[in-house]
Amino acid sequence: MKMNAGVITHKIKESKDFYTGVLGFGVTFENDFYLLLHTPGHEAEISFLLPEHASQQALFQPAFQGKGMYLTIEVEDVKAMYAAIKGKDVPITIDLRQEPWGDHHFAITDPNGVGIDIVQYAAPDNAADN
């Protein structure tokens, strides 16, 4: 089984620019109303669909309203990713932090309002390193 998250949005170009330019995603498929992107290692995908498109059933017509959704991207070196994203002048929504349960993470927001939690998982015993 394979899954990808999808966002119904008018901001397909902005989404493509953000995910490819900021996060290094690649384009799997693209046409005038649909965009499918993949993570750098092809482990996951995200898609974007134009709202109210005639080819789509009613369930896939309304645009995402920008709230109530988040994505988590696990990385091997969250400090390096944080520095790289800050270097691209991307606004940081939640600054780099270490959680008591071990997550070392920060968050950004995509053009559609989707929160993206960029995390390096660690055991709680390693949580003191911030």
C-alpha positions as CSV (number, residue, x, y, z in Angstrom):
1,M,0.0,0.0,0.0
2,K,1.2,3.5,-0.9
3,M,-0.3,6.8,0.1
4,N,0.1,10.5,-0.8
5,A,-1.5,13.5,0.8
6,G,-3.4,15.8,-1.5
7,V,-4.3,19.5,-1.3
8,I,-7.0,21.0,-3.4
9,T,-5.7,24.5,-4.2
10,H,-5.5,27.4,-6.6
11,K,-1.9,27.7,-5.6
12,I,-0.4,24.9,-7.7
13,K,2.5,27.0,-9.1
14,E,3.3,28.4,-5.6
15,S,3.2,24.9,-4.1
16,K,5.5,23.6,-6.8
17,D,8.0,26.4,-6.3
18,F,7.9,25.9,-2.5
19,Y,8.2,22.2,-2.3
20,T,10.9,21.9,-5.1
21,G,12.8,25.1,-4.2
22,V,12.7,24.9,-0.4
23,L,12.4,21.2,0.4
24,G,14.1,19.7,-2.7
25,F,11.1,17.7,-3.9
26,G,10.9,16.5,-7.5
27,V,8.1,16.5,-10.0
28,T,6.6,13.0,-10.6
29,F,3.7,14.2,-12.8
30,E,2.2,17.5,-13.8
31,N,-0.6,18.8,-16.1
32,D,-2.7,21.9,-16.1
33,F,-4.9,20.9,-13.1
34,Y,-2.8,18.4,-11.1
35,L,0.7,18.2,-9.7
36,L,2.3,15.2,-8.0
37,L,5.6,15.7,-6.2
38,H,8.0,13.3,-4.5
39,T,10.5,13.6,-1.7
40,P,14.2,13.6,-2.6
41,G,14.5,9.9,-1.8
42,H,11.1,9.0,-3.5
43,E,9.8,7.7,-0.1
44,A,6.6,9.8,-0.1
45,E,4.5,12.0,-2.4
46,I,2.2,15.0,-2.1
47,S,-0.3,16.1,-4.7
48,F,-2.0,19.4,-5.6
49,L,-5.3,19.6,-7.5
50,L,-7.0,22.6,-8.9
51,P,-10.4,23.2,-7.3
52,E,-13.7,22.9,-9.2
53,H,-12.0,21.1,-12.1
54,A,-14.5,19.5,-14.5
55,S,-12.7,16.2,-14.5
56,Q,-13.2,15.7,-10.8
57,Q,-16.1,14.4,-8.8
58,A,-17.8,16.6,-6.2
59,L,-15.7,15.2,-3.3
60,F,-12.6,16.6,-4.9
61,Q,-14.0,20.0,-5.9
62,P,-13.8,22.3,-2.9
63,A,-10.6,24.1,-2.1
64,F,-8.6,23.5,1.1
65,Q,-9.3,26.3,3.6
66,G,-5.8,26.4,5.0
67,K,-6.4,25.0,8.5
68,G,-6.5,21.6,10.1
69,M,-3.7,19.8,8.2
70,Y,0.0,19.3,8.8
71,L,2.8,17.2,7.4
72,T,5.8,15.8,9.2
73,I,9.1,15.4,7.3
74,E,11.7,13.4,9.1
75,V,15.3,14.3,8.4
76,E,18.7,13.0,9.5
77,D,20.1,16.4,10.5
78,V,17.5,18.9,11.6
79,K,20.1,21.6,12.4
80,A,21.4,21.4,8.9
81,M,17.9,21.6,7.4
82,Y,17.0,24.5,9.6
83,A,20.1,26.4,8.5
84,A,19.4,25.6,4.8
85,I,15.8,26.8,5.0
86,K,16.7,29.9,7.0
87,G,19.3,30.6,4.3
88,K,16.5,30.7,1.7
89,D,14.7,33.4,3.7
90,V,11.7,31.1,4.4
91,P,9.7,32.2,7.4
92,I,10.1,29.8,10.4
93,T,6.7,29.3,12.0
94,I,8.1,27.4,15.1
95,D,11.7,27.9,15.9
96,L,14.1,25.0,16.3
97,R,13.5,23.3,19.6
98,Q,14.1,20.1,21.5
99,E,11.0,18.4,23.1
100,P,11.1,16.4,26.4
101,W,9.9,13.3,24.4
102,G,13.0,13.5,22.2
103,D,11.8,15.3,19.0
104,H,14.2,18.0,17.7
105,H,12.2,20.0,15.3
106,F,11.0,23.2,13.7
107,A,8.1,24.1,11.5
108,I,7.4,26.1,8.4
109,T,4.1,26.8,6.5
110,D,3.5,26.0,2.9
111,P,1.7,28.5,0.5
112,N,-1.7,26.8,1.3
113,G,-1.4,27.1,5.1
114,V,-0.3,23.6,5.7
115,G,2.1,23.3,8.7
116,I,5.2,21.3,8.0
117,D,7.0,19.9,11.0
118,I,10.6,19.1,10.1
119,V,11.8,16.7,12.7
120,Q,14.8,14.6,13.8
121,Y,13.6,11.9,16.1
122,A,15.7,11.0,19.1
123,A,15.1,9.0,22.3
124,P,14.0,11.1,25.3
125,D,17.4,10.4,27.0
126,N,19.0,12.5,24.2
127,A,16.6,15.4,24.6
128,A,19.1,17.6,26.6
129,D,21.0,18.6,23.4
130,N,19.5,21.8,22.0
